[in-house]
């Protein structure tokens, strides 16, 4: 009987070791992010129509932009949270639409933010929908919400000292945001210096996913594009998520 139980015990021990190894592997991979590949972003960009459409005031040039990135994220459920660093590069994909443009910020393969904008003839930019997809160890949420009424992202001719407030619903979530144009500055990209406006946006969300988010944009009115962009968000709920990101545009023009 003892001889027969030894293989069973050995198999049981191997199973336990395998489970421990799998758990350790999952924990290690949860603490890292995957760089969003430029080739994949370009393939998606071309498959969706690429540069089709007319660029006008308030609409950035379509293509795949690369931003140098620094930052960290933390997410989880209840007290169980995982922290991870972010890749050194992020991709920012701009596609033209009939009403304006669609931006897709690929912070990593595990964190993607998509916003659709409506742009007036004068160049005012308003957000009409937002999608955020975040995953840890392959588990997360793909959050898609229409914005009612559309929120003002950037006025047609922003100027230092200008401010505006927004109250809107993103799905069932209620959002209040205050935006302010703080100052002028200059940023160099690909050997050329561009004048920018530093714009700060503070948002507070209530509902199923309460939290705060602060964006600071070094906005180029000439390019309708942030040449630097930082954001700091802290979202609660059943699945909590914190992210602090600093993006600097690496080169111009975008890849197409």
Residue pairs with C-beta under 8 A, 6 or more apart in sequence:
26 137
27 82
29 137
30 82
30 84
30 136
30 137
31 82
31 83
31 84
31 85
32 84
32 85
33 73
33 84
33 85
33 86
33 87
33 107
33 108
33 109
33 110
33 111
34 87
34 108
34 109
34 110
35 87
35 88
35 89
35 108
35 109
36 87
36 89
36 90
36 91
36 106
36 107
36 108
36 109
36 112
37 91
38 64
38 66
38 91
38 255
41 64
41 91
41 93
41 106
42 64
42 255
42 256
44 93
45 62
45 63
45 64
45 93
45 95
45 256
46 256
48 95
49 95
49 96
50 62
50 95
50 256
51 62
51 63
51 96
51 256
52 96
53 62
53 96
53 97
53 98
54 96
55 61
55 62
55 96
56 119
56 121
56 123
57 119
57 121
57 122
57 123
57 156
57 224
58 100
58 119
58 120
58 122
58 123
58 124
58 125
58 154
58 156
58 224
59 96
59 100
59 101
59 119
59 224
60 94
60 101
60 223
60 224
60 225
61 94
61 223
61 225
61 253
61 254
62 94
62 95
62 96
62 101
62 254
62 256
63 93
63 94
63 253
63 254
63 255
63 256
64 91
64 92
64 93
64 254
64 255
64 256
65 91
65 92
65 93
65 94
65 225
65 249
65 250
65 254
65 255
66 89
66 90
66 91
66 92
66 249
66 250
66 251
66 255
67 89
67 90
67 91
67 92
67 229
67 247
67 248
67 249
67 250
68 88
68 89
68 247
68 248
68 249
68 250
69 86
69 87
69 88
69 89
69 90
69 107
69 245
69 246
69 247
69 248
70 86
70 88
70 245
70 246
71 85
71 86
71 107
71 243
71 244
71 245
71 246
72 83
72 84
72 85
72 86
72 243
72 244
73 83
73 84
73 86
73 111
73 134
73 241
73 242
73 243
73 244
74 81
74 82
74 83
74 84
74 241
74 242
74 243
75 81
75 82
75 134
75 136
75 140
75 239
75 240
75 241
75 242
76 82
76 136
76 239
76 240
77 238
77 239
77 240
81 240
82 136
82 137
84 136
86 107
86 108
86 111
86 245
87 108
89 250
90 105
90 106
90 107
90 108
90 245
90 247
91 104
91 105
91 106
92 103
92 104
92 105
92 106
92 247
93 103
93 104
93 106
94 101
94 102
94 103
94 104
94 254
95 101
95 102
95 104
96 102
97 116
99 116
99 117
99 118
99 119
99 128
100 116
100 117
100 118
100 119
100 125
101 116
101 117
101 119
102 114
102 115
102 116
102 117
103 114
103 115
103 117
104 112
104 113
104 114
105 112
105 113
105 114
106 112
107 113
107 243
107 245
110 134
110 135
110 136
110 140
111 133
111 134
111 135
111 243
112 131
112 132
112 133
113 130
113 131
113 132
113 133
114 130
114 131
114 132
115 127
115 129
115 130
115 131
116 127
116 128
116 129
116 130
117 125
117 126
117 127
117 128
117 153
118 125
118 126
118 128
118 150
119 125
119 126
120 126
120 156
122 156
122 157
123 156
123 157
123 224
124 152
124 154
124 155
124 156
125 152
125 153
125 154
125 224
126 150
126 151
126 152
126 153
127 147
127 150
127 151
127 153
128 146
128 147
128 150
129 144
129 145
129 146
129 147
130 144
130 145
130 147
130 170
131 142
131 143
131 144
131 145
132 141
132 142
132 143
133 140
133 141
133 142
133 143
134 140
134 141
134 241
140 239
141 239
143 209
144 171
145 170
145 171
145 173
146 170
146 171
147 168
147 169
147 170
148 168
148 169
149 168
150 168
151 166
151 168
151 175
151 177
152 164
152 166
152 179
154 199
154 219
154 224
155 162
155 164
157 221
158 181
158 197
158 199
158 219
158 221
159 181
159 197
160 181
160 182
160 183
160 184
160 197
161 181
162 180
162 181
163 178
163 179
163 180
163 181
164 178
164 179
165 176
165 177
165 178
165 179
166 175
166 176
166 177
166 178
166 179
167 174
167 175
167 176
167 177
168 175
169 175
170 205
172 207
172 208
173 205
173 206
173 207
173 208
173 209
174 205
174 206
174 207
175 203
175 204
175 205
175 206
176 203
176 204
177 201
177 202
177 203
177 204
178 201
178 202
178 203
179 199
179 200
179 201
179 202
180 199
180 200
181 197
181 198
181 199
182 198
182 199
182 200
183 197
183 198
184 195
184 196
184 197
184 198
185 195
185 196
185 197
185 198
185 218
186 193
186 194
186 195
186 196
187 193
187 194
187 196
187 218
187 220
187 227
187 228
187 248
187 249
188 194
189 227
189 249
189 250
189 251
189 252
190 251
190 252
192 252
194 220
194 222
194 223
194 227
195 220
195 221
195 222
196 218
196 219
196 220
196 227
196 228
197 218
197 219
197 221
198 216
198 217
198 218
198 219
199 216
199 217
199 219
200 214
200 215
200 216
200 217
201 213
201 214
201 215
201 216
201 217
202 212
202 213
202 214
203 212
203 213
203 214
203 215
204 211
204 212
205 211
205 212
205 213
205 235
208 237
209 235
209 236
209 237
210 235
210 236
210 237
211 233
211 234
211 235
211 236
211 237
212 233
212 234
213 231
213 232
213 233
213 234
213 235
214 231
214 232
214 233
215 229
215 230
215 231
216 229
216 230
216 231
217 226
217 228
217 229
218 226
218 227
218 228
218 229
219 225
219 226
219 227
220 226
220 227
223 252
225 249
226 247
226 249
227 248
227 249
228 246
228 247
228 248
228 249
229 245
229 247
230 245
230 246
230 247
231 243
231 244
231 245
232 243
232 244
232 245
233 241
233 242
233 243
234 241
234 242
235 241
235 242
